[in-house]
Amino acid sequence: MANIFELMPMLQGEELAYVQNVIKDMNEDQAKLFSNIYNVRRKDPQLVLLVAVLGFIGIAGVQRFVLGQIGMGLLYLFTAGLCLIGTIVDMVNHKRLAFEYNVVVAMEVSKIVKASN
């Protein structure tokens, strides 16, 4: 089993536990391939927070576009971040938003890696 701390030292908390569970049945080469693809596709919680703050002072909804939520991004854009309340909530919940996005990415990457071998 691959050492998750060597492959992805930036992971923390729930995301670390989740990814560790995803790669537990992979061999070393599969885990390295997973790590490479996942590191490129995942969104860092601090990036989501930074974009939400920039959205707070500029264009609302950018954080939702970054997370691939186009519909919510448009809603935030046209309603000024739901009168800034939605943007503030996103700033508070930035870790949860990033984790939910990264779970989907981890499942997609896992399918790719398992199909390639």
N, C-alpha and C positions, 0 to 999 in steps of 0.2 A: 504494500500500500504506500502511496506517495505521501510525503510529508507536506501538508498544506502550508505550513509556516515558511518553508523554503520556496515553494512555488508562488505563493501569493501573500507576502508579508503585510500588505496594506489592508487586508480584511480584518474586520472586528465584529464582535458581538454576534447578532443573529445571522448576519451574512456569512461569517466564518463557519458557524455551526451548520448552516444550510449547505454551503459548498462542500464542506467536509463530508456531509452525508451523501451528496451527489457523486463525489469521486471515490467513495469507499470501495466500490466494486470494480474500479478501473485499474488497469496495470500501470506501470510507471510511464510508458510512452503515451498512453491515452491521457493520463493525468497531466502530462506536460503539454500535450496538444490542447486539452481543455483549458489549461491555465493561460496559454498564449492567446487563444481566441477570446476567452472570457475577459481577460484584462483589457483587451481592445474595446470590447462592446459594453462593458459595465459602466454605470454612472456613479461617480463618487458623491456621497452625500454633501460634501462641502461645495461641490460644483452646483448642485441643486440649490443649496442655500444661497450661494453667491448670485446665481441667476435670478432667484426669487427676490433678493434684495435689490438687484439692478432693475427688476421688473417693478418693484415698489416705488423706485424713484424715476423710472422711465416708462418703458412699455410693459404693461401688465400682461401676464400669461406666458412669458417667454419660458419659464420653468416647465410649463405643461408641454410646450412644443419640444423642448429638450428631451422630455420623457416619452415622447411619441404620442401624447394625448392631444391630437389635433383639434378635436371637437371642444374639449375643455379649454384649450389654448385660445381658440376663437371666441368662446364665451367670455373668458377673462379679458381678452383684448377689447371686445365691444362693450363690456360693462365696467371697464376700468378695474379689473380684478375683483368683480362683484363688489364694487364700491370699496375696494382695498381690503375688505374683510377676508375674502378668499386668499388673497396674496399673503396676508398676515398669518392665516391658518397654515398655508403652505410653508412659510418660513419656520413656523413652530414644528411642523410635521415633516421637515425635509428628509430626515433619516428614514421614516416609514415610506415616503414616496420613492426614494432611491432603492430601498430594499425590495419593494413590490416590483419595480422595474427590473432589478437585478435577478429576482427569482425567475421571471419569465425568460430573461436572457440565459440564465444558467440551464434551464430546461431545454431551450433551443440548442445551445452549444453541446449539451450532453447528448442529444439525439444525433447531432452532426458527427460527434466523435465516435459514438457507438456504431453509426452507419458506415464510417470510413474504414473500420477494421473488420 
